[in-house]
Amino acid sequence: MSDKRILGIVGIGPRGLYALEQLLAELEKQAAKRALALYLFEATGNFGNGAVYDTHQVETNWINITERILCLEQRAAINWGALAIPAFPSYHEWFEIEPQNLALTQADNYPPRAKLGVYLKARFDSLIQPLLAAEVVTLIKERVETLSILADGKINLQTNLQAYDKIDEVLLTIGHQPTVLSKQISTWESYFATDNKNTLFKKPYPIKDILISENLSPESTIGIRGFGLAMIDVVRGIANQFGSFSVVEESTHKCSYRAEQPLSNFFVPFSLDGLPPAPKPLTAKLDRWYQPTEAQLAQFKSSIGDRSKQQKANSPAFLINAIVPIAAALYAKLPQRYGLSTLNHSAIEAIVRAWLKEEHYAHPLIFPADESAQKTMQAFVGMATGTQAVSLDFCIGQVWRHCQPSIYEKLSFNECTDDVFVKIIELDERMKRYAYGPPVESIQQLLTLIEQGVLTLDFVDNPEISLSRAGWELQSGENKITVDLMVNSVLDAPKIKAVDAPIVKKLLSNDLIQPLHDDYGVLTHETAYLIPEKEDQVVPIALLGRLAKGTIIGVDAILECFGERPKKWAAEAVSRHEGKGMT
């Protein structure tokens, strides 16, 4: 082999790991002759598992996908030239889990993220050892800050420590990036900058940073900005520091909480709308209520994947119309249905369509949006455990979850206009309250904290907030409370123009990336390579992950990290490496 090329991968978490595996498999498949050197950059040093699946994080951070469907397939053995990389088992094989043998009535398990991190790290280690021995790869624990293309077409890559200026191609799999602080957080930070008594955490992770705070004590009053999955992680992590949860009823995963000393109004969560997430069904048997048949899914994929429909679309109606009959049919089969039971099939379809088109659409089949957060959580737990009649909105959300892989497959790189695609993304984001909901046990833990007075929902729905030297003063109606420790649990959205990371800002300033829309990410080819502002410019940089949310959807899920997109990038990358791909 001669004429060695250098390829850099920035971000070696799960997505970077799988992309690397696919690159090596493609080198074997295409019988590549050209020598290759790999520079792997991972600022955290967690090669293979990244920050999200850090093996040393608190055990109270749970993954949000049931272990039953955590199908991370095995890596086949790879033999490229003299390089021999061993096979590695699937997640289920590695942990000796046999999903087919799990009882349908057994409660689904949601393991700690650290457990998945152990698997990912072991998978990376088995991959990297032969590469290190063959001197094909260099591991670099540095933070990449800027990228630029030199006059000779090579890439200059600057880290926090040094420059690398002879790189031929780069793949970015950089995941969550910091964004410019919101006006509210900036105001808080400035106000309490010199205050040693009141503490602001601008981000929820790593939670251990909160747990070791000198100002965290049983006497604290903890405000949590946000009412979603990260809020649950924060509450569970802190609650476990001062007590422990126990499941007291297996059929519903109802919980109790025992604190080491009295805690009163300890947690004060709040959000703009006060709407809690809906838990996923407790068991595989219950989840099957919402699972489309193969024929229904095939029809759905055919319909939304129709390029002519996409071209003619002036709204997400074509997507909504495709899912309406599935949701209505599955709702009609439920053993217990919330609200009116005398409506015919076409009437139910009309309600499904109206609710998907209009978020605030109200109907007796839809659980009231103005119900209290506690009663909503209790109702959703009943639906998720099969002990209460199921509302139509809960059913639609679970059906949407089962259809999401098809949506991501057929509507990434679609023929819709930018405006229509943005509306599709917005609809998918709205449905995540149901489709990306937490395990039942998470909501049951919150409910027991509420019942014991440890967590209050008195301020959950957009309270007024003022600042004083006593802390954050929250008011909702006649209720007032002062918070002395505040955690922002609202995770940054992939708004490319709001990203504050130097690497992204440099790409924008050099016109190497082109945003689809102010609220979303950048345009990429189907092979993940960037589409620059200048049409005639060739950019040897590819992007996989959440910052590509603008061309694709469904970028954050762990199963998507091991999906088709890294395979398509790898095929094109090796073709380019061999001089056969795009130039």
C-alpha positions as CSV (number, residue, x, y, z in Angstrom):
1,M,0.0,0.0,0.0
2,S,1.2,3.5,-0.8
3,D,0.2,7.2,-0.9
4,K,-1.2,7.1,2.6
5,R,-4.2,9.2,3.4
6,I,-5.2,10.5,6.8
7,L,-8.8,10.4,8.0
8,G,-9.9,12.1,11.2
9,I,-13.0,11.2,13.2
10,V,-14.0,13.8,15.8
11,G,-16.1,12.3,18.5
12,I,-15.7,8.7,19.4
13,G,-18.9,8.0,21.3
14,P,-21.4,5.3,20.1
15,R,-21.9,6.9,16.7
16,G,-18.2,7.4,16.1
17,L,-17.5,3.8,17.2
18,Y,-20.0,2.4,14.8
19,A,-18.9,4.7,11.9
20,L,-15.3,3.4,12.5
21,E,-16.5,-0.2,12.4
22,Q,-18.3,0.4,9.2
23,L,-15.3,2.2,7.6
24,L,-13.1,-0.8,8.3
25,A,-15.7,-3.2,7.1
26,E,-16.1,-1.2,3.9
27,L,-12.3,-1.2,3.4
28,E,-12.5,-5.0,3.4
29,K,-15.6,-5.0,1.1
30,Q,-14.1,-2.7,-1.5
31,A,-10.7,-4.4,-1.2
32,A,-9.0,-1.0,-0.6
33,K,-5.4,-0.9,-1.6
34,R,-4.4,2.6,-0.5
35,A,-2.8,2.9,3.0
36,L,-4.9,4.8,5.6
37,A,-4.0,6.4,8.9
38,L,-6.8,7.2,11.4
39,Y,-6.8,10.0,13.9
40,L,-9.5,9.6,16.5
41,F,-10.4,12.6,18.6
42,E,-12.4,12.2,21.8
43,A,-12.1,15.1,24.3
44,T,-13.6,13.1,27.2
45,G,-11.2,10.2,26.8
46,N,-14.2,7.9,26.9
47,F,-13.4,6.2,23.5
48,G,-16.4,4.2,22.4
49,N,-18.9,5.4,24.9
50,G,-18.5,9.1,25.1
51,A,-19.9,11.4,27.7
52,V,-23.5,10.2,27.6
53,Y,-22.5,6.6,28.4
54,D,-19.7,7.4,30.8
55,T,-19.0,4.2,32.8
56,H,-18.4,6.3,36.0
57,Q,-21.7,8.3,36.0
58,V,-24.3,7.8,38.7
59,E,-26.3,4.6,38.4
60,T,-29.5,6.7,38.7
61,N,-29.1,7.8,35.0
62,W,-31.2,5.2,33.1
63,I,-31.3,4.7,29.4
64,N,-34.7,5.5,27.9
65,I,-35.1,2.4,25.8
66,T,-36.2,-0.9,27.1
67,E,-33.4,-3.5,27.2
68,R,-35.8,-5.9,25.4
69,I,-35.4,-3.9,22.1
70,L,-31.8,-2.7,22.6
71,C,-30.7,-4.5,19.5
72,L,-27.1,-3.5,19.0
73,E,-26.1,-6.1,16.5
74,Q,-22.8,-8.0,16.6
75,R,-19.7,-6.8,14.7
76,A,-18.6,-9.4,12.2
77,A,-14.9,-10.1,12.0
78,I,-13.0,-7.7,9.7
79,N,-10.0,-8.7,7.6
80,W,-8.4,-5.9,5.5
81,G,-4.9,-6.8,4.2
82,A,-2.8,-7.9,7.1
83,L,-5.3,-6.4,9.6
84,A,-7.4,-8.9,11.5
85,I,-10.2,-7.5,13.8
86,P,-12.2,-10.0,15.8
87,A,-15.9,-10.2,15.9
88,F,-17.8,-8.8,18.8
89,P,-21.1,-10.0,20.2
90,S,-24.3,-8.1,20.2
91,Y,-25.5,-6.2,23.3
92,H,-27.9,-9.1,24.1
93,E,-25.3,-11.8,23.6
94,W,-22.7,-9.9,25.6
95,F,-25.0,-9.6,28.6
96,E,-26.6,-13.0,28.0
97,I,-30.0,-11.6,27.6
98,E,-32.6,-13.6,25.5
99,P,-35.5,-11.2,24.7
100,Q,-37.4,-14.1,23.1
101,N,-37.5,-15.9,26.4
102,L,-38.7,-12.9,28.5
103,A,-42.2,-13.3,29.7
104,L,-44.6,-10.9,27.9
105,T,-46.0,-9.9,31.3
106,Q,-42.5,-9.1,32.8
107,A,-41.9,-5.5,33.4
108,D,-39.5,-4.0,30.9
109,N,-36.0,-3.2,32.2
110,Y,-34.3,0.2,31.6
111,P,-30.6,-0.3,32.7
112,P,-28.3,2.5,33.8
113,R,-26.5,4.3,31.0
114,A,-23.2,3.3,32.6
115,K,-24.1,-0.4,31.9
116,L,-24.4,0.3,28.2
117,G,-21.2,2.3,28.5
118,V,-19.4,-0.8,29.7
119,Y,-20.5,-2.7,26.6
120,L,-19.6,0.2,24.2
121,K,-16.1,0.6,25.8
122,A,-15.4,-3.2,25.6
123,R,-16.5,-3.2,22.0
124,F,-14.2,-0.3,21.2
125,D,-11.3,-1.8,23.0
126,S,-11.6,-5.1,21.0
127,L,-11.6,-3.0,17.8
128,I,-8.8,-0.7,18.6
129,Q,-6.1,-3.1,19.8
130,P,-5.4,-4.6,16.4
131,L,-5.3,-1.1,14.9
132,L,-2.9,0.1,17.5
133,A,-0.7,-2.9,17.0
134,A,-0.6,-2.2,13.2
135,E,0.1,1.5,13.8
136,V,-3.0,2.4,11.8
137,V,-4.6,4.6,14.4
138,T,-3.8,7.4,16.8
139,L,-6.0,8.1,19.8
140,I,-6.1,11.8,20.7
141,K,-7.7,13.0,23.9
142,E,-8.0,16.6,22.9
143,R,-10.9,19.0,22.2
144,V,-11.1,19.9,18.5
145,E,-11.8,23.7,18.3
146,T,-11.6,24.6,14.6
147,L,-11.5,23.1,11.1
148,S,-10.4,24.9,8.0
149,I,-9.6,23.8,4.4
150,L,-6.1,24.8,3.2
151,A,-5.1,25.9,-0.3
152,D,-3.9,22.3,-1.1
153,G,-7.3,20.9,-0.2
154,K,-6.0,19.4,3.1
155,I,-7.8,20.1,6.4
156,N,-6.2,22.0,9.2
157,L,-7.6,20.8,12.5
158,Q,-6.8,22.8,15.6
159,T,-7.3,21.3,19.1
160,N,-7.0,22.9,22.5
161,L,-3.4,21.8,22.5
162,Q,-2.0,21.7,19.0
163,A,-2.6,21.7,15.2
164,Y,-3.0,18.9,12.7
165,D,-2.7,20.2,9.2
166,K,-2.3,17.3,6.8
167,I,-5.7,15.6,7.2
168,D,-7.4,14.5,4.0
169,E,-10.9,13.9,5.3
170,V,-12.8,14.5,8.6
171,L,-16.0,12.9,10.0
172,L,-17.7,14.9,12.7
173,T,-19.8,12.9,15.2
174,I,-19.8,15.6,17.9
175,G,-23.2,15.1,19.5
176,H,-24.5,17.7,22.0
177,Q,-22.8,21.1,21.6
178,P,-23.1,24.1,24.0
179,T,-25.3,26.9,22.7
180,V,-25.4,30.6,23.6
181,L,-27.0,30.9,27.0
182,S,-30.7,31.9,27.0
183,K,-31.4,35.4,28.3
184,Q,-32.9,33.9,31.4
185,I,-29.9,31.8,32.3
186,S,-27.5,34.6,31.5
187,T,-29.4,36.9,33.8
188,W,-29.3,34.3,36.6
189,E,-25.6,33.7,36.1
190,S,-24.8,37.3,36.2
191,Y,-26.9,38.0,39.3
192,F,-25.5,35.2,41.4
193,A,-21.9,35.4,40.1
194,T,-20.4,36.4,43.4
195,D,-23.0,34.6,45.6
196,N,-21.6,31.7,47.7
197,K,-25.0,30.8,49.2
198,N,-27.1,30.3,46.0
199,T,-25.9,27.9,43.4
200,L,-26.8,27.7,39.7
201,F,-26.0,24.6,37.6
202,K,-26.4,25.7,33.9
203,K,-26.6,22.0,32.7
204,P,-27.9,18.8,34.4
205,Y,-25.0,16.6,33.5
206,P,-22.8,15.2,35.0
207,I,-25.2,14.9,37.9
208,K,-22.3,14.0,40.3
209,D,-21.2,17.7,40.0
210,I,-24.6,18.6,41.7
211,L,-24.2,15.8,44.3
212,I,-20.8,17.1,45.5
213,S,-22.0,20.7,45.8
214,E,-21.2,22.2,49.2
215,N,-24.6,23.9,49.1
216,L,-26.6,20.8,48.6
217,S,-28.1,19.6,51.9
218,P,-31.4,18.3,53.3
219,E,-32.3,21.9,54.0
220,S,-31.9,22.9,50.3
221,T,-34.8,24.0,48.1
222,I,-33.9,22.8,44.6
223,G,-35.5,24.5,41.6
224,I,-35.4,22.5,38.4
225,R,-35.9,24.3,35.1
226,G,-37.6,21.8,32.8
227,F,-40.1,18.9,33.3
228,G,-38.7,16.2,31.1
229,L,-36.3,13.2,31.1
230,A,-33.3,15.2,32.4
231,M,-35.3,16.5,35.2
232,I,-36.2,13.0,36.2
233,D,-32.5,12.0,36.2
234,V,-31.7,15.0,38.4
235,V,-34.5,14.3,40.9
236,R,-33.7,10.6,41.1
237,G,-29.9,11.2,41.5
238,I,-30.4,13.7,44.3
239,A,-33.2,11.8,46.0
240,N,-31.0,8.7,46.2
241,Q,-28.3,10.7,47.9
242,F,-30.7,11.5,50.8
243,G,-32.8,8.3,50.8
244,S,-33.9,5.3,48.7
245,F,-36.8,4.2,46.5
246,S,-38.4,0.7,46.6
247,V,-40.9,-0.9,44.3
248,V,-43.9,-1.9,46.5
249,E,-46.3,-3.2,43.8
250,E,-44.9,-5.2,40.9
251,S,-48.0,-5.0,38.7
252,T,-47.8,-1.2,38.5
253,H,-44.2,-0.5,39.8
254,K,-45.7,1.8,42.4
255,C,-42.8,3.0,44.6
256,S,-42.1,4.2,48.1
257,Y,-39.4,6.6,49.2
258,R,-37.6,6.6,52.6
259,A,-35.5,9.6,53.4
260,E,-32.8,9.6,56.0
261,Q,-34.2,12.8,57.4
262,P,-37.3,14.9,56.7
263,L,-37.4,16.6,53.3
264,S,-40.0,19.2,52.6
265,N,-40.6,21.0,49.3
266,F,-37.1,19.8,48.4
267,F,-37.7,19.7,44.7
268,V,-39.5,22.5,42.8
269,P,-39.7,21.6,39.0
270,F,-41.2,24.0,36.5
271,S,-41.6,24.5,32.7
272,L,-43.3,26.7,30.2
273,D,-46.4,24.4,29.9
274,G,-46.2,22.2,33.0
275,L,-47.0,19.1,30.9
276,P,-45.4,15.9,32.2
277,P,-44.1,13.2,29.9
278,A,-46.1,10.0,29.4
279,P,-44.5,6.7,30.5
280,K,-44.1,3.9,28.1
281,P,-46.2,0.7,28.6
282,L,-44.9,-1.4,31.5
283,T,-44.6,-4.8,29.7
284,A,-44.2,-6.2,26.2
285,K,-47.8,-7.5,26.3
286,L,-49.1,-4.0,27.0
287,D,-46.8,-2.5,24.4
288,R,-48.2,-4.9,21.7
289,W,-51.5,-3.0,22.0
290,Y,-49.9,-0.2,20.1
291,Q,-47.8,-2.1,17.6
292,P,-48.8,-1.9,13.9
293,T,-49.0,-5.1,11.9
294,E,-46.3,-5.7,9.2
295,A,-48.9,-4.9,6.6
296,Q,-49.8,-1.6,8.2
297,L,-46.2,-0.6,8.5
298,A,-45.5,-1.5,4.9
299,Q,-48.4,0.6,3.7
300,F,-47.3,3.5,6.0
301,K,-43.7,3.4,4.6
302,S,-45.0,3.2,1.0
303,S,-47.3,6.2,1.6
304,I,-44.9,8.6,3.3
305,G,-41.9,7.5,1.1
306,D,-43.8,8.5,-2.1
307,R,-41.6,11.1,-3.6
308,S,-44.4,12.7,-5.6
309,K,-46.4,13.2,-2.4
310,Q,-43.4,14.8,-0.7
311,Q,-42.9,17.2,-3.6
312,K,-46.5,18.3,-3.7
313,A,-46.9,18.6,0.1
314,N,-47.5,22.0,1.6
315,S,-47.9,20.7,5.1
316,P,-47.2,17.4,7.1
317,A,-50.8,16.3,6.2
318,F,-49.5,13.4,4.0
319,L,-47.6,12.0,7.1
320,I,-50.6,12.6,9.4
321,N,-53.0,11.0,6.9
322,A,-50.8,7.9,6.7
323,I,-50.7,7.3,10.4
324,V,-54.3,8.2,11.1
325,P,-55.9,4.8,10.1
326,I,-53.3,2.8,12.0
327,A,-53.8,4.8,15.3
328,A,-57.6,4.7,14.9
329,A,-57.6,0.9,14.2
330,L,-55.4,0.1,17.2
331,Y,-57.3,2.4,19.5
332,A,-60.6,0.7,18.5
333,K,-59.1,-2.7,19.6
334,L,-58.1,-1.5,23.1
335,P,-59.8,-3.3,26.0
336,Q,-60.6,0.0,27.8
337,R,-60.9,3.3,26.0
338,Y,-61.1,6.7,27.7
339,G,-64.2,8.9,27.0
340,L,-66.9,8.1,24.5
341,S,-67.1,4.5,23.4
342,T,-69.9,4.8,20.8
343,L,-68.0,6.6,18.0
344,N,-67.5,4.8,14.8
345,H,-64.2,4.3,13.0
346,S,-64.4,7.3,10.7
347,A,-65.2,9.5,13.7
348,I,-62.1,8.3,15.6
349,E,-60.0,8.9,12.5
350,A,-61.2,12.5,12.3
351,I,-60.3,13.1,15.9
352,V,-56.8,11.6,15.4
353,R,-56.3,13.8,12.4
354,A,-57.5,16.9,14.2
355,W,-55.3,16.4,17.2
356,L,-52.2,15.7,15.2
357,K,-52.8,18.9,13.2
358,E,-53.6,21.1,16.2
359,E,-51.8,20.6,19.5
360,H,-54.5,22.3,21.5
361,Y,-57.4,20.4,20.0
362,A,-59.7,19.2,22.8
363,H,-62.1,16.3,22.7
364,P,-63.6,13.8,25.3
365,L,-61.3,11.1,23.9
366,I,-58.3,13.3,24.6
367,F,-56.9,13.6,28.1
368,P,-57.5,17.2,29.2
369,A,-54.4,19.4,28.8
370,D,-55.6,21.6,31.6
371,E,-55.7,18.8,34.2
372,S,-53.2,19.1,37.0
373,A,-49.8,17.6,36.4
374,Q,-50.2,15.1,39.3
375,K,-53.5,13.8,38.0
376,T,-52.2,13.6,34.5
377,M,-49.2,11.6,35.7
378,Q,-51.5,9.3,37.7
379,A,-53.7,8.8,34.7
380,F,-50.8,8.1,32.3
381,V,-49.4,5.5,34.8
382,G,-52.8,3.8,34.8
383,M,-52.8,3.7,31.0
384,A,-49.2,2.5,30.8
385,T,-49.9,-0.4,33.3
386,G,-53.2,-1.4,31.8
387,T,-55.2,-0.5,34.9
388,Q,-57.0,2.5,33.5
389,A,-58.8,3.3,30.3
390,V,-56.5,4.6,27.6
391,S,-57.0,8.1,26.1
392,L,-56.6,8.6,22.4
393,D,-53.6,10.9,22.7
394,F,-51.7,8.3,24.8
395,C,-52.5,5.7,22.1
396,I,-51.4,7.9,19.3
397,G,-48.2,8.7,21.0
398,Q,-47.3,5.0,21.5
399,V,-48.3,4.2,17.9
400,W,-46.1,7.1,16.8
401,R,-43.2,5.5,18.7
402,H,-43.6,2.3,16.8
403,C,-43.8,4.2,13.5
404,Q,-40.8,6.4,14.2
405,P,-38.1,4.2,12.6
406,S,-40.1,4.2,9.4
407,I,-40.5,8.0,9.6
408,Y,-36.8,8.4,10.1
409,E,-36.0,6.1,7.2
410,K,-38.4,7.5,4.7
411,L,-38.4,11.2,5.5
412,S,-34.7,11.8,5.9
413,F,-33.4,13.3,2.6
414,N,-36.9,13.8,1.4
415,E,-38.4,15.9,-1.5
416,C,-40.4,18.2,0.8
417,T,-39.8,21.9,0.9
418,D,-37.7,23.2,3.7
419,D,-40.7,24.7,5.4
420,V,-42.7,21.5,5.3
421,F,-39.8,19.5,6.6
422,V,-39.4,21.9,9.5
423,K,-43.0,21.4,10.3
424,I,-42.5,17.6,10.2
425,I,-39.6,17.9,12.6
426,E,-41.7,20.1,14.9
427,L,-44.5,17.5,14.9
428,D,-42.1,14.7,15.8
429,E,-40.7,16.9,18.6
430,R,-44.1,17.5,19.9
431,M,-44.9,13.7,19.9
432,K,-41.7,12.9,21.9
433,R,-43.6,13.8,25.1
434,Y,-45.3,10.4,24.5
435,A,-43.0,8.5,22.2
436,Y,-39.8,9.3,24.2
437,G,-41.5,9.0,27.6
438,P,-39.7,7.5,30.6
439,P,-40.3,4.1,32.2
440,V,-43.3,3.8,34.4
441,E,-41.1,3.5,37.5
442,S,-39.7,6.9,36.9
443,I,-43.1,8.5,37.0
444,Q,-44.0,6.4,40.0
445,Q,-41.0,7.7,41.8
446,L,-42.0,11.3,41.2
447,L,-45.6,10.5,42.4
448,T,-44.4,9.1,45.7
449,L,-42.2,12.2,46.2
450,I,-45.2,14.4,45.6
451,E,-47.4,12.4,48.0
452,Q,-44.7,12.7,50.7
453,G,-44.2,16.4,50.2
454,V,-40.7,16.0,49.0
455,L,-41.5,17.4,45.5
456,T,-44.1,20.1,44.9
457,L,-45.9,20.8,41.6
458,D,-47.3,24.1,42.8
459,F,-45.0,26.0,40.5
460,V,-44.7,23.6,37.6
461,D,-46.7,25.6,35.1
462,N,-44.7,28.7,34.1
463,P,-44.3,30.5,37.4
464,E,-43.2,34.1,37.8
465,I,-39.5,34.3,38.8
466,S,-37.7,37.1,40.5
467,L,-34.2,37.3,42.0
468,S,-33.1,38.4,45.4
469,R,-30.2,37.8,47.7
470,A,-32.3,35.0,49.2
471,G,-32.4,33.2,45.9
472,W,-34.9,32.6,43.1
473,E,-38.3,33.6,44.2
474,L,-41.0,31.6,42.4
475,Q,-44.7,32.6,42.4
476,S,-47.7,30.9,41.0
477,G,-51.0,32.4,42.0
478,E,-51.0,32.8,45.8
479,N,-48.1,30.3,46.2
480,K,-44.6,31.5,46.8
481,I,-41.3,29.7,47.4
482,T,-37.6,30.7,47.5
483,V,-35.1,28.4,45.8
484,D,-31.4,28.4,46.8
485,L,-30.1,25.8,44.3
486,M,-31.2,25.9,40.7
487,V,-30.6,23.3,38.0
488,N,-31.2,24.0,34.4
489,S,-32.4,20.6,33.0
490,V,-33.5,21.9,29.6
491,L,-31.0,20.4,27.1
492,D,-29.8,22.5,24.2
493,A,-31.7,22.0,20.9
494,P,-29.6,21.6,17.7
495,K,-30.1,25.2,16.6
496,I,-27.0,25.5,14.5
497,K,-26.8,29.4,14.6
498,A,-27.1,29.3,18.4
499,V,-24.3,26.8,18.9
500,D,-21.4,28.3,20.8
501,A,-18.8,25.7,20.1
502,P,-15.8,27.1,18.3
503,I,-15.7,24.2,15.8
504,V,-19.2,25.0,14.6
505,K,-18.8,28.7,14.6
506,K,-15.7,28.4,12.4
507,L,-17.4,26.2,9.9
508,L,-20.3,28.7,9.7
509,S,-18.0,31.7,9.2
510,N,-16.1,29.9,6.4
511,D,-19.4,29.0,4.7
512,L,-18.5,25.3,5.0
513,I,-21.9,24.4,6.4
514,Q,-25.3,25.5,5.3
515,P,-28.2,25.7,7.8
516,L,-31.6,24.4,6.6
517,H,-33.4,26.6,9.1
518,D,-32.5,28.9,12.0
519,D,-34.1,26.4,14.4
520,Y,-32.3,23.3,13.1
521,G,-29.1,21.9,11.8
522,V,-27.1,21.8,8.6
523,L,-27.6,20.3,5.1
524,T,-25.7,17.1,4.3
525,H,-25.7,14.7,1.4
526,E,-27.3,11.3,2.0
527,T,-23.7,10.1,2.5
528,A,-23.3,12.6,5.4
529,Y,-20.9,14.9,3.5
530,L,-21.6,18.6,4.1
531,I,-23.4,20.7,1.5
532,P,-21.6,24.1,1.6
533,E,-23.0,27.5,0.9
534,K,-20.9,27.7,-2.4
535,E,-22.3,25.1,-4.8
536,D,-19.0,24.6,-6.6
537,Q,-17.0,24.0,-3.4
538,V,-15.8,20.5,-2.5
539,V,-15.8,19.9,1.3
540,P,-14.1,16.7,2.5
541,I,-16.0,16.9,5.8
542,A,-18.9,14.7,6.8
543,L,-21.3,15.1,9.7
544,L,-23.3,12.4,11.5
545,G,-25.5,13.2,14.5
546,R,-27.8,15.8,15.9
547,L,-26.3,18.8,14.2
548,A,-27.4,17.3,10.9
549,K,-31.0,17.7,12.1
550,G,-32.3,19.7,9.2
551,T,-31.6,17.1,6.5
552,I,-32.5,14.1,8.7
553,I,-34.6,13.4,11.7
554,G,-34.2,10.8,14.5
555,V,-30.6,11.6,15.1
556,D,-30.3,11.2,18.9
557,A,-31.5,7.7,19.6
558,I,-28.9,5.1,20.4
559,L,-30.3,2.7,17.8
560,E,-29.9,5.4,15.2
561,C,-26.2,5.6,16.1
562,F,-26.0,2.0,14.9
563,G,-28.2,2.6,11.9
564,E,-27.9,3.0,8.1
565,R,-26.4,6.5,8.0
566,P,-22.9,5.5,9.2
567,K,-22.9,2.7,6.6
568,K,-23.7,5.1,3.8
569,W,-20.9,7.4,5.0
570,A,-18.4,4.6,5.2
571,A,-19.2,3.4,1.6
572,E,-18.6,6.9,0.2
573,A,-15.6,7.5,2.4
574,V,-13.8,4.4,1.2
575,S,-14.8,5.2,-2.4
576,R,-13.2,8.6,-2.0
577,H,-10.2,7.1,-0.3
578,E,-9.7,4.9,-3.4
579,G,-10.3,7.8,-5.8
580,K,-13.6,6.4,-7.0
581,G,-16.1,8.6,-5.0
582,M,-17.1,12.3,-5.2
583,T,-14.3,14.7,-5.7
